[in-house]
């Protein structure tokens, strides 16, 4: 690595703490009890009501709809992961909805460019052997010992002891992949890694830093973005995920790399053991759910989730959904929370988050109808900013619609514009436009 001394020059960047990541995945998020406010089967009952976080599915006139498997058609040509409310991660096979008690996870396609984040090739010892493709880019006169590997809350990890007395370089730097990934100017890359303190202490380590480096195609150093991680503690590994996002500014950028660094004090001894799990480097402005790799980059395909048997939607109808967006408000694309259409992008309605601003959106198109009333988070006819990692509850009542035959959850009808987050609940009144008071009550 040609940047070892430059790692002392650290430009701090905003990092979402681990708690914010957990919240962005929906942990602890509540949803309004639609079934209590508008009882299923009652006069104002929704015709469709899926509570993903509780595993409860209701669809009037479709008795076969009793589970995600019988109510939903899911397309995702890859394995995906999702977390539950206790912080445990699970894998979901191709075309299986990623549902836990946090809700339904729906994301765009992403590739983990870290080729080995499951610790393949690691051997315990003094010093032992690092996972295949991992290197100590800057040793700082410190010894790195592999204590062991395992899993915690489903996360593959390695325990590394760093011990000794630092020299004048002032940094210990771990590279998660010796072969940097191809990249170009103005791309936004995000690195993420789980980190936990399991032994020793952080005495004489002033900070733990996640670093994204912009490199030439020949791996010459150009620039970097670096952010200080929350101080690793003995709390659960799943609750401590560190992020760094960086826009490559360099015209000659041809590669990108992701590193973890300790900033040390020259001449002051260090003895710490850290648990490091699932490092991930992905092209995008924020971190998505972990993508497991063993010996090559892996792409997680986009989630496309649709209602299998759509109720007969009339000229008047009402949409409701609650979800938690993981993307920043400035994200470049709209993010669809709930979408009704005729199977095209011409005639539609839905609830979504607007690109670049994060404001709530509900504008129908074509024969999707005319908005009568809408509400977000208990406020009538106001489109607020839907903050990252914060639950949103939205409802819209429409009239004058025709030909609506498709319902998508977490994407547009054509399978694009993924919500990029979790969805706790969706409901549909297929032949009723609820009143202003009712849509407001739904979203409180």
C-alpha positions in Angstrom: 0.0 0.0 0.0 1.5 3.4 -1.0 -0.4 5.5 1.5 1.0 4.5 4.8 2.3 7.8 6.0 -0.7 9.7 4.5 -3.0 7.8 6.9 -1.9 10.3 9.6 -3.8 13.0 7.6 -7.4 12.1 8.6 -10.3 14.2 7.4 -13.2 13.4 9.8 -16.5 12.6 8.1 -19.9 12.1 9.6 -20.5 8.5 10.6 -23.8 6.9 11.6 -23.2 5.3 15.0 -24.2 1.6 15.5 -27.4 2.6 17.3 -28.5 4.6 14.3 -27.8 1.7 12.0 -29.9 -0.6 14.2 -32.7 2.0 14.1 -32.3 2.3 10.3 -33.0 -1.5 10.1 -36.2 -0.8 12.1 -35.2 -2.0 15.5 -37.6 -0.9 18.2 -39.9 0.8 15.7 -43.6 0.8 16.5 -46.5 0.9 14.1 -50.1 2.1 14.6 -52.6 -0.6 15.4 -54.7 -0.4 12.3 -56.6 -3.5 13.3 -57.6 -1.9 16.5 -58.6 1.5 15.0 -60.3 -0.2 12.0 -61.0 -3.8 13.0 -60.5 -6.5 10.4 -63.9 -7.5 9.1 -65.6 -4.4 10.5 -67.4 -1.7 8.6 -64.2 0.3 8.1 -62.0 -2.8 7.7 -59.0 -2.7 5.3 -59.4 -5.2 2.6 -55.7 -6.0 2.8 -53.6 -5.7 6.0 -50.1 -7.2 6.3 -48.2 -6.7 9.6 -44.8 -7.9 8.6 -43.3 -7.2 12.0 -45.9 -9.5 13.7 -46.2 -12.1 11.0 -50.0 -11.3 10.6 -51.6 -11.4 7.2 -55.3 -10.6 6.3 -56.9 -10.2 2.9 -60.7 -10.1 2.7 -62.0 -12.5 0.0 -58.6 -14.3 -0.2 -58.6 -17.0 2.5 -55.5 -18.6 1.1 -53.5 -15.5 2.1 -52.3 -16.5 5.6 -48.5 -16.0 5.4 -45.8 -14.2 3.4 -45.4 -17.3 1.2 -49.1 -17.4 0.3 -49.7 -13.6 0.1 -46.6 -12.3 -1.7 -44.6 -12.9 -4.9 -41.0 -12.2 -4.3 -38.2 -11.8 -6.8 -34.5 -11.6 -5.6 -32.0 -13.6 -7.6 -29.6 -14.0 -4.6 -29.3 -14.7 -0.9 -30.0 -11.7 1.4 -29.7 -11.0 5.1 -31.9 -9.3 7.6 -31.8 -8.5 11.3 -34.4 -9.2 14.0 -35.3 -7.0 17.0 -32.7 -8.7 19.2 -29.9 -8.0 16.7 -29.6 -11.5 15.3 -28.9 -11.8 11.6 -30.3 -14.4 9.3 -29.9 -15.4 5.7 -32.8 -15.7 3.3 -32.6 -17.8 0.1 -33.3 -16.6 -3.4 -36.9 -15.3 -3.9 -37.8 -15.5 -0.2 -39.0 -12.3 1.5 -36.6 -11.0 4.1 -39.1 -10.7 7.0 -38.2 -10.7 10.8 -40.0 -9.1 13.7 -38.4 -5.9 12.6 -40.4 -6.0 9.4 -39.8 -6.6 5.7 -36.4 -5.6 4.3 -36.5 -4.2 0.7 -33.3 -2.9 -0.9 -31.7 -2.1 -4.3 -29.0 -4.3 -5.7 -25.6 -3.9 -4.2 -22.2 -5.6 -4.5 -19.8 -6.3 -1.7 -16.4 -5.7 -3.1 -14.6 -7.1 -0.1 -13.9 -10.6 -1.4 -13.7 -12.4 1.9 -15.7 -11.1 4.9 -16.4 -14.5 6.4 -12.7 -15.0 7.6 -11.9 -17.8 5.2 -8.2 -18.8 5.5 -7.7 -17.4 9.0 -5.6 -19.4 11.4 -5.2 -18.7 15.1 -1.7 -18.3 16.4 1.0 -15.9 17.4 0.9 -14.3 15.0 -1.3 -16.7 13.1 -2.7 -16.1 9.6 -5.1 -13.3 8.6 -8.1 -14.1 6.4 -7.3 -14.6 2.7 -6.8 -11.2 1.0 -6.4 -9.3 4.3 -3.2 -7.5 5.0 -1.6 -5.3 7.7 -0.9 -2.2 5.6 0.9 -0.3 8.3 2.2 -2.3 11.3 3.4 0.7 13.4 5.9 -1.7 15.1 3.0 -3.5 16.6 2.4 -7.3 16.5 -1.0 -8.6 15.3 -2.1 -12.0 16.6 -5.1 -14.0 15.4 -6.9 -15.1 18.5 -9.7 -17.0 16.7 -12.8 -16.8 14.6 -16.5 -17.6 15.1 -19.9 -16.1 14.9 -21.9 -13.7 17.1 -25.5 -12.9 16.4 -25.0 -14.6 13.1 -22.0 -12.3 12.2 -18.8 -14.0 11.1 -15.9 -12.5 13.0 -12.2 -12.6 13.7 -10.6 -11.6 17.0 -7.3 -9.8 16.5 -4.9 -8.8 19.3 -2.7 -5.8 18.6 0.2 -5.5 21.1 3.5 -3.6 21.4 4.9 -0.1 21.4 4.2 2.1 18.4 7.0 3.7 16.4 6.9 7.1 14.7 4.3 6.2 12.0 1.5 6.8 14.5 -1.0 4.3 12.9 -1.9 0.6 12.7 -3.8 -0.1 9.5 -5.7 -3.2 8.4 -6.7 -3.6 4.8 -9.7 -5.8 4.1 -8.7 -6.6 0.5 -5.2 -6.4 -1.0 -6.7 -5.9 -4.5 -8.5 -2.6 -4.5 -11.8 -2.4 -6.4 -12.1 -0.6 -9.8 -13.7 2.9 -9.3 -13.9 6.3 -11.0 -14.3 9.9 -10.2 -17.5 11.1 -8.5 -18.6 7.7 -7.4 -19.8 7.4 -3.8 -18.4 4.4 -1.9 -19.4 3.2 1.5 -17.4 1.0 3.8 -18.8 -0.7 6.9 -17.6 -3.1 9.6 -18.7 -4.5 12.9 -16.2 -3.8 15.8 -16.3 -4.9 19.4 -13.8 -4.8 22.3 -13.2 -8.3 23.7 -9.8 -8.0 25.5 -7.3 -5.5 26.8 -8.2 -1.9 26.5 -8.0 1.2 24.2 -5.4 2.9 26.3 -3.0 5.0 24.1 -5.3 4.5 21.1 -6.8 7.9 20.4 -9.3 6.8 17.8 -10.5 3.9 15.6 -11.0 5.1 12.1 -12.7 3.7 9.0 -11.0 4.9 5.8 -12.1 4.9 2.1 -9.1 5.6 -0.2 -9.2 6.9 -3.7 -6.4 5.4 -5.7 -5.1 5.4 -9.3 -5.5 2.3 -11.4 -2.0 1.5 -10.4 -2.9 1.9 -6.7 -1.2 5.2 -6.2 -2.7 7.2 -3.4 -4.9 10.2 -4.4 -7.2 11.1 -1.5 -9.2 9.6 1.3 -12.3 10.0 3.4 -12.0 8.9 7.1 -14.4 8.9 9.9 -13.9 8.1 13.6 -16.0 5.1 14.7 -17.8 5.1 17.9 -15.4 3.9 20.6 -15.6 0.1 20.6 -17.0 -1.4 23.8 -17.9 -4.8 25.2 -21.5 -4.4 24.0 -22.9 -6.8 21.4 -21.1 -6.9 18.1 -24.3 -6.4 16.2 -24.9 -3.0 17.9 -21.5 -1.6 16.8 -21.3 -1.2 13.1 -19.0 1.6 11.8 -19.6 3.4 8.5 -17.7 5.7 6.2 -19.0 7.1 2.9 -16.7 9.0 0.5 -17.2 10.6 -2.9 -14.1 10.1 -5.0 -13.0 13.6 -6.1 -10.0 12.7 -8.3 -10.1 12.8 -12.1 -7.5 10.0 -12.2 -9.3 7.8 -9.7 -9.2 4.2 -10.9 -9.6 2.1 -7.7 -10.9 2.3 -4.2 -9.9 0.5 -0.9 -11.4 0.2 2.5 -9.3 0.2 5.7 -9.5 0.1 9.4 -6.9 2.2 11.4 -5.9 2.8 15.0 -4.4 6.2 15.7 -1.7 5.5 18.3 0.7 7.5 20.5 4.4 7.1 19.7 6.3 5.2 22.4 3.1 4.4 24.4 2.3 0.7 24.7 -0.8 -0.9 23.2 -2.6 -4.1 24.1 -6.1 -4.5 22.7 -8.1 -7.4 21.3 -10.9 -6.4 18.9 -13.7 -8.5 17.3 -14.1 -7.6 13.7 -17.0 -8.8 11.6 -18.4 -8.6 8.1 -16.4 -5.8 6.5 -18.2 -4.5 3.4 -17.3 -2.1 0.6 -20.1 -1.1 -1.7 -20.8 1.4 -4.4 -23.5 3.6 -2.9 -24.1 6.5 -0.6 -25.0 4.4 2.5 -24.4 1.0 3.9 -27.0 -1.7 3.2 -27.5 -5.0 4.9 -24.4 -7.2 5.0 -23.5 -9.4 2.0 -21.5 -12.4 2.9 -18.4 -13.3 0.7 -15.8 -16.0 0.8 -13.4 -15.7 -2.2 -15.0 -13.2 -4.6 -17.2 -10.2 -4.8 -20.9 -11.0 -4.3 -23.9 -9.1 -5.6 -27.2 -9.1 -3.7 -30.0 -8.6 -6.2 -32.8 -6.1 -5.7 -35.9 -7.1 -3.8 -39.1 -6.9 -5.7 -42.2 -7.8 -3.6 -45.7 -7.8 -5.0 -49.2 -8.8 -3.7 -50.0 -12.2 -5.4 -53.8 -11.9 -5.5 -54.7 -8.2 -5.7 -58.1 -7.2 -4.4 -60.5 -5.6 -6.9 -59.6 -1.9 -6.6 -62.4 0.6 -7.4 -62.5 4.2 -8.4 -62.0 5.2 -4.7 -59.4 3.5 -2.5 -56.9 4.2 0.3 -53.3 3.2 0.8 -51.5 3.0 4.1 -47.9 2.0 4.9 -45.3 2.3 7.7 -41.6 1.9 7.2 -38.1 3.1 8.1 -35.8 4.4 5.4 -32.1 3.6 5.6 -30.9 6.0 2.9 -30.0 9.6 3.6 -32.5 12.3 2.7 -30.2 13.4 -0.1 -30.3 10.0 -1.9 -30.4 10.5 -5.6 -33.5 8.4 -6.4 -37.1 8.3 -5.3 -37.8 5.4 -2.8 -41.1 3.7 -3.1 -42.7 2.5 0.1 -46.0 1.3 -1.4 -47.2 1.4 -5.0 -50.5 0.7 -6.8 -50.6 0.6 -10.6 -52.1 -1.0 -13.7 -48.7 -2.8 -14.2 -47.2 0.2 -16.0 -45.4 3.4 -14.8 -48.1 5.4 -16.6 -51.1 4.9 -14.3 -50.0 4.8 -10.6 -50.4 6.0 -7.1 -48.3 5.4 -4.0 -46.4 6.5 -1.0 -42.8 7.3 -1.5 -39.8 9.4 -0.5 -38.6 12.1 -2.9 -35.1 12.0 -4.3 -32.6 14.6 -3.1 -34.8 16.1 -0.4 -36.3 13.2 1.5 -39.8 14.8 1.5 -42.9 12.6 1.5 -44.5 12.0 -1.9 -47.9 10.7 -2.9 -48.6 12.2 -6.3 -50.7 9.8 -8.5 -50.3 9.6 -12.3 -52.6 8.8 -15.2 -55.7 6.9 -14.0 -54.2 6.3 -10.6 -56.8 8.7 -9.2 -57.0 12.2 -7.6 -55.8 12.7 -4.0 -58.6 13.5 -1.7 -56.7 13.6 1.6 -53.3 12.4 2.7 -51.4 12.4 6.0 -47.9 11.5 7.2 -47.1 11.0 10.9 -50.4 12.4 12.1 -50.3 15.6 10.1 -52.9 16.2 7.4 -52.0 17.3 3.9 -48.4 18.1 4.7 -45.5 16.3 3.0 -42.7 16.4 5.7 -39.1 15.4 5.3 -38.9 11.6 6.1 -35.7 11.4 8.1 -33.2 8.6 7.7 -33.6 5.8 10.3 -36.9 7.2 11.5 -40.2 5.5 11.1 -42.7 7.0 8.7 -46.5 6.4 8.7 -48.3 7.5 5.6 -51.8 7.2 4.1 -53.5 8.6 1.0 -57.2 8.5 0.0 -57.9 8.7 -3.8 -61.0 9.0 -6.0 -61.6 8.9 -9.8 -59.2 5.9 -10.4 -59.6 3.1 -12.9 -57.7 0.0 -14.0 -55.5 -0.4 -10.9 -54.5 -4.1 -10.8 -51.1 -4.4 -9.2 -49.7 -3.7 -5.7 -46.0 -3.5 -5.0 -44.4 -3.2 -1.6 -41.1 -1.4 -1.3 -40.7 -0.7 -5.0 -42.4 0.8 -8.1 -44.5 -1.5 -10.3 -41.6 -2.1 -12.6 -39.4 -3.4 -9.8 -37.3 -0.3 -9.4 -37.0 2.6 -6.9 -36.5 0.3 -3.9 -37.5 1.6 -0.5 -34.0 0.8 0.9 -35.1 0.0 4.4 -37.7 -1.9 6.4 -41.5 -2.0 6.1 -43.5 -2.8 9.1 -47.0 -2.7 7.7 -49.1 -2.1 4.6 -52.9 -1.8 4.4 -55.4 -1.2 1.5 -59.0 -0.1 1.5 -59.7 -1.1 -2.1 -63.1 0.6 -2.6 -63.1 3.3 0.1 -61.5 6.8 0.2 -61.1 7.4 4.0 -61.9 10.8 5.4 -59.4 13.4 6.5 -59.9 12.4 10.1 -59.4 8.7 9.3 -56.2 9.1 7.4 -54.8 11.4 10.1 -55.7 8.8 12.8 -54.0 6.1 10.8 -50.7 7.8 10.7 -50.4 9.0 14.4 
